[in-house]
């Protein structure tokens, strides 16, 4: 159960299938699926950014993206969870152990 809430849920910035298609075009047909999913996740999170200078934080085993969960539509948060990003750190950003190196 998520404890953050939405009074006025943000709009999805791009149709998810269109975004996936654009990521595939950008990275090429031979790009590994993990790379495509990482770029897709960053594209979802970019509109909700909360740090223009250092948008990513890398620690052993974890990658954190500085983006406000309240700025991401719930359906997009569900997609981020499928990819491997979860709301973290007092609900102020997103983190992934999938993309962080140990």
MODELLER restraints for C-alpha pairs under 7 A, 6 or more apart:
rsr = mdl.restraints
at = mdl.atoms
rsr.add(forms.Gaussian(group=physical.xy_distance, feature=features.Distance(at['CA:4:A'], at['CA:91:A']), mean=6.95, stdev=0.5))
rsr.add(forms.Gaussian(group=physical.xy_distance, feature=features.Distance(at['CA:5:A'], at['CA:70:A']), mean=6.97, stdev=0.5))
rsr.add(forms.Gaussian(group=physical.xy_distance, feature=features.Distance(at['CA:6:A'], at['CA:70:A']), mean=6.31, stdev=0.5))
rsr.add(forms.Gaussian(group=physical.xy_distance, feature=features.Distance(at['CA:9:A'], at['CA:73:A']), mean=6.06, stdev=0.5))
rsr.add(forms.Gaussian(group=physical.xy_distance, feature=features.Distance(at['CA:10:A'], at['CA:71:A']), mean=5.93, stdev=0.5))
rsr.add(forms.Gaussian(group=physical.xy_distance, feature=features.Distance(at['CA:10:A'], at['CA:72:A']), mean=6.19, stdev=0.5))
rsr.add(forms.Gaussian(group=physical.xy_distance, feature=features.Distance(at['CA:10:A'], at['CA:73:A']), mean=5.31, stdev=0.5))
rsr.add(forms.Gaussian(group=physical.xy_distance, feature=features.Distance(at['CA:11:A'], at['CA:73:A']), mean=6.27, stdev=0.5))
rsr.add(forms.Gaussian(group=physical.xy_distance, feature=features.Distance(at['CA:12:A'], at['CA:73:A']), mean=6.14, stdev=0.5))
rsr.add(forms.Gaussian(group=physical.xy_distance, feature=features.Distance(at['CA:20:A'], at['CA:40:A']), mean=6.58, stdev=0.5))
rsr.add(forms.Gaussian(group=physical.xy_distance, feature=features.Distance(at['CA:23:A'], at['CA:36:A']), mean=6.24, stdev=0.5))
rsr.add(forms.Gaussian(group=physical.xy_distance, feature=features.Distance(at['CA:23:A'], at['CA:39:A']), mean=6.82, stdev=0.5))
rsr.add(forms.Gaussian(group=physical.xy_distance, feature=features.Distance(at['CA:23:A'], at['CA:40:A']), mean=6.51, stdev=0.5))
rsr.add(forms.Gaussian(group=physical.xy_distance, feature=features.Distance(at['CA:24:A'], at['CA:36:A']), mean=6.54, stdev=0.5))
rsr.add(forms.Gaussian(group=physical.xy_distance, feature=features.Distance(at['CA:37:A'], at['CA:83:A']), mean=6.25, stdev=0.5))
rsr.add(forms.Gaussian(group=physical.xy_distance, feature=features.Distance(at['CA:41:A'], at['CA:80:A']), mean=6.13, stdev=0.5))
rsr.add(forms.Gaussian(group=physical.xy_distance, feature=features.Distance(at['CA:45:A'], at['CA:67:A']), mean=5.98, stdev=0.5))
rsr.add(forms.Gaussian(group=physical.xy_distance, feature=features.Distance(at['CA:48:A'], at['CA:67:A']), mean=4.96, stdev=0.5))
rsr.add(forms.Gaussian(group=physical.xy_distance, feature=features.Distance(at['CA:48:A'], at['CA:68:A']), mean=5.42, stdev=0.5))
rsr.add(forms.Gaussian(group=physical.xy_distance, feature=features.Distance(at['CA:48:A'], at['CA:71:A']), mean=4.89, stdev=0.5))
rsr.add(forms.Gaussian(group=physical.xy_distance, feature=features.Distance(at['CA:48:A'], at['CA:72:A']), mean=6.32, stdev=0.5))
rsr.add(forms.Gaussian(group=physical.xy_distance, feature=features.Distance(at['CA:49:A'], at['CA:66:A']), mean=5.83, stdev=0.5))
rsr.add(forms.Gaussian(group=physical.xy_distance, feature=features.Distance(at['CA:49:A'], at['CA:67:A']), mean=4.04, stdev=0.5))
rsr.add(forms.Gaussian(group=physical.xy_distance, feature=features.Distance(at['CA:49:A'], at['CA:68:A']), mean=6.34, stdev=0.5))
rsr.add(forms.Gaussian(group=physical.xy_distance, feature=features.Distance(at['CA:50:A'], at['CA:66:A']), mean=5.57, stdev=0.5))
rsr.add(forms.Gaussian(group=physical.xy_distance, feature=features.Distance(at['CA:50:A'], at['CA:67:A']), mean=5.11, stdev=0.5))
rsr.add(forms.Gaussian(group=physical.xy_distance, feature=features.Distance(at['CA:50:A'], at['CA:68:A']), mean=6.33, stdev=0.5))
rsr.add(forms.Gaussian(group=physical.xy_distance, feature=features.Distance(at['CA:51:A'], at['CA:66:A']), mean=5.91, stdev=0.5))
rsr.add(forms.Gaussian(group=physical.xy_distance, feature=features.Distance(at['CA:55:A'], at['CA:65:A']), mean=5.84, stdev=0.5))
rsr.add(forms.Gaussian(group=physical.xy_distance, feature=features.Distance(at['CA:55:A'], at['CA:66:A']), mean=5.13, stdev=0.5))
rsr.add(forms.Gaussian(group=physical.xy_distance, feature=features.Distance(at['CA:56:A'], at['CA:64:A']), mean=5.62, stdev=0.5))
rsr.add(forms.Gaussian(group=physical.xy_distance, feature=features.Distance(at['CA:56:A'], at['CA:65:A']), mean=4.74, stdev=0.5))
rsr.add(forms.Gaussian(group=physical.xy_distance, feature=features.Distance(at['CA:56:A'], at['CA:66:A']), mean=6.16, stdev=0.5))
rsr.add(forms.Gaussian(group=physical.xy_distance, feature=features.Distance(at['CA:57:A'], at['CA:63:A']), mean=5.93, stdev=0.5))
rsr.add(forms.Gaussian(group=physical.xy_distance, feature=features.Distance(at['CA:57:A'], at['CA:64:A']), mean=4.95, stdev=0.5))
rsr.add(forms.Gaussian(group=physical.xy_distance, feature=features.Distance(at['CA:57:A'], at['CA:65:A']), mean=6.51, stdev=0.5))
rsr.add(forms.Gaussian(group=physical.xy_distance, feature=features.Distance(at['CA:58:A'], at['CA:64:A']), mean=6.26, stdev=0.5))
rsr.add(forms.Gaussian(group=physical.xy_distance, feature=features.Distance(at['CA:58:A'], at['CA:100:A']), mean=6.71, stdev=0.5))
rsr.add(forms.Gaussian(group=physical.xy_distance, feature=features.Distance(at['CA:60:A'], at['CA:100:A']), mean=6.50, stdev=0.5))
rsr.add(forms.Gaussian(group=physical.xy_distance, feature=features.Distance(at['CA:60:A'], at['CA:101:A']), mean=5.72, stdev=0.5))
rsr.add(forms.Gaussian(group=physical.xy_distance, feature=features.Distance(at['CA:60:A'], at['CA:102:A']), mean=4.82, stdev=0.5))
rsr.add(forms.Gaussian(group=physical.xy_distance, feature=features.Distance(at['CA:61:A'], at['CA:97:A']), mean=5.58, stdev=0.5))
rsr.add(forms.Gaussian(group=physical.xy_distance, feature=features.Distance(at['CA:61:A'], at['CA:100:A']), mean=4.46, stdev=0.5))
rsr.add(forms.Gaussian(group=physical.xy_distance, feature=features.Distance(at['CA:61:A'], at['CA:101:A']), mean=4.64, stdev=0.5))
rsr.add(forms.Gaussian(group=physical.xy_distance, feature=features.Distance(at['CA:61:A'], at['CA:102:A']), mean=4.09, stdev=0.5))
rsr.add(forms.Gaussian(group=physical.xy_distance, feature=features.Distance(at['CA:62:A'], at['CA:95:A']), mean=6.58, stdev=0.5))
rsr.add(forms.Gaussian(group=physical.xy_distance, feature=features.Distance(at['CA:62:A'], at['CA:96:A']), mean=5.54, stdev=0.5))
rsr.add(forms.Gaussian(group=physical.xy_distance, feature=features.Distance(at['CA:62:A'], at['CA:97:A']), mean=4.51, stdev=0.5))
rsr.add(forms.Gaussian(group=physical.xy_distance, feature=features.Distance(at['CA:62:A'], at['CA:99:A']), mean=6.78, stdev=0.5))
rsr.add(forms.Gaussian(group=physical.xy_distance, feature=features.Distance(at['CA:62:A'], at['CA:100:A']), mean=4.04, stdev=0.5))
rsr.add(forms.Gaussian(group=physical.xy_distance, feature=features.Distance(at['CA:62:A'], at['CA:101:A']), mean=6.71, stdev=0.5))
rsr.add(forms.Gaussian(group=physical.xy_distance, feature=features.Distance(at['CA:63:A'], at['CA:95:A']), mean=5.49, stdev=0.5))
rsr.add(forms.Gaussian(group=physical.xy_distance, feature=features.Distance(at['CA:63:A'], at['CA:96:A']), mean=5.22, stdev=0.5))
rsr.add(forms.Gaussian(group=physical.xy_distance, feature=features.Distance(at['CA:63:A'], at['CA:97:A']), mean=6.40, stdev=0.5))
rsr.add(forms.Gaussian(group=physical.xy_distance, feature=features.Distance(at['CA:63:A'], at['CA:99:A']), mean=5.99, stdev=0.5))
rsr.add(forms.Gaussian(group=physical.xy_distance, feature=features.Distance(at['CA:63:A'], at['CA:100:A']), mean=4.63, stdev=0.5))
rsr.add(forms.Gaussian(group=physical.xy_distance, feature=features.Distance(at['CA:64:A'], at['CA:94:A']), mean=5.61, stdev=0.5))
rsr.add(forms.Gaussian(group=physical.xy_distance, feature=features.Distance(at['CA:64:A'], at['CA:95:A']), mean=4.14, stdev=0.5))
rsr.add(forms.Gaussian(group=physical.xy_distance, feature=features.Distance(at['CA:64:A'], at['CA:96:A']), mean=6.42, stdev=0.5))
rsr.add(forms.Gaussian(group=physical.xy_distance, feature=features.Distance(at['CA:65:A'], at['CA:93:A']), mean=6.03, stdev=0.5))
rsr.add(forms.Gaussian(group=physical.xy_distance, feature=features.Distance(at['CA:65:A'], at['CA:94:A']), mean=5.28, stdev=0.5))
rsr.add(forms.Gaussian(group=physical.xy_distance, feature=features.Distance(at['CA:65:A'], at['CA:95:A']), mean=6.16, stdev=0.5))
rsr.add(forms.Gaussian(group=physical.xy_distance, feature=features.Distance(at['CA:66:A'], at['CA:93:A']), mean=4.90, stdev=0.5))
rsr.add(forms.Gaussian(group=physical.xy_distance, feature=features.Distance(at['CA:66:A'], at['CA:94:A']), mean=6.62, stdev=0.5))
rsr.add(forms.Gaussian(group=physical.xy_distance, feature=features.Distance(at['CA:67:A'], at['CA:92:A']), mean=6.85, stdev=0.5))
rsr.add(forms.Gaussian(group=physical.xy_distance, feature=features.Distance(at['CA:67:A'], at['CA:93:A']), mean=4.84, stdev=0.5))
rsr.add(forms.Gaussian(group=physical.xy_distance, feature=features.Distance(at['CA:67:A'], at['CA:94:A']), mean=6.60, stdev=0.5))
rsr.add(forms.Gaussian(group=physical.xy_distance, feature=features.Distance(at['CA:68:A'], at['CA:92:A']), mean=5.30, stdev=0.5))
rsr.add(forms.Gaussian(group=physical.xy_distance, feature=features.Distance(at['CA:68:A'], at['CA:93:A']), mean=5.37, stdev=0.5))
rsr.add(forms.Gaussian(group=physical.xy_distance, feature=features.Distance(at['CA:69:A'], at['CA:87:A']), mean=6.66, stdev=0.5))
rsr.add(forms.Gaussian(group=physical.xy_distance, feature=features.Distance(at['CA:69:A'], at['CA:91:A']), mean=6.53, stdev=0.5))
rsr.add(forms.Gaussian(group=physical.xy_distance, feature=features.Distance(at['CA:69:A'], at['CA:92:A']), mean=6.57, stdev=0.5))
rsr.add(forms.Gaussian(group=physical.xy_distance, feature=features.Distance(at['CA:69:A'], at['CA:93:A']), mean=6.34, stdev=0.5))
rsr.add(forms.Gaussian(group=physical.xy_distance, feature=features.Distance(at['CA:80:A'], at['CA:86:A']), mean=6.91, stdev=0.5))
rsr.add(forms.Gaussian(group=physical.xy_distance, feature=features.Distance(at['CA:84:A'], at['CA:96:A']), mean=5.64, stdev=0.5))
rsr.add(forms.Gaussian(group=physical.xy_distance, feature=features.Distance(at['CA:84:A'], at['CA:98:A']), mean=5.94, stdev=0.5))
rsr.add(forms.Gaussian(group=physical.xy_distance, feature=features.Distance(at['CA:85:A'], at['CA:94:A']), mean=6.00, stdev=0.5))
rsr.add(forms.Gaussian(group=physical.xy_distance, feature=features.Distance(at['CA:85:A'], at['CA:95:A']), mean=5.29, stdev=0.5))
rsr.add(forms.Gaussian(group=physical.xy_distance, feature=features.Distance(at['CA:85:A'], at['CA:96:A']), mean=4.58, stdev=0.5))
rsr.add(forms.Gaussian(group=physical.xy_distance, feature=features.Distance(at['CA:86:A'], at['CA:94:A']), mean=5.28, stdev=0.5))
rsr.add(forms.Gaussian(group=physical.xy_distance, feature=features.Distance(at['CA:86:A'], at['CA:95:A']), mean=5.46, stdev=0.5))
rsr.add(forms.Gaussian(group=physical.xy_distance, feature=features.Distance(at['CA:86:A'], at['CA:96:A']), mean=6.40, stdev=0.5))
rsr.add(forms.Gaussian(group=physical.xy_distance, feature=features.Distance(at['CA:87:A'], at['CA:93:A']), mean=5.98, stdev=0.5))
rsr.add(forms.Gaussian(group=physical.xy_distance, feature=features.Distance(at['CA:87:A'], at['CA:94:A']), mean=4.49, stdev=0.5))
rsr.add(forms.Gaussian(group=physical.xy_distance, feature=features.Distance(at['CA:87:A'], at['CA:95:A']), mean=6.49, stdev=0.5))
rsr.add(forms.Gaussian(group=physical.xy_distance, feature=features.Distance(at['CA:88:A'], at['CA:94:A']), mean=5.16, stdev=0.5))
rsr.add(forms.Gaussian(group=physical.xy_distance, feature=features.Distance(at['CA:88:A'], at['CA:95:A']), mean=5.92, stdev=0.5))
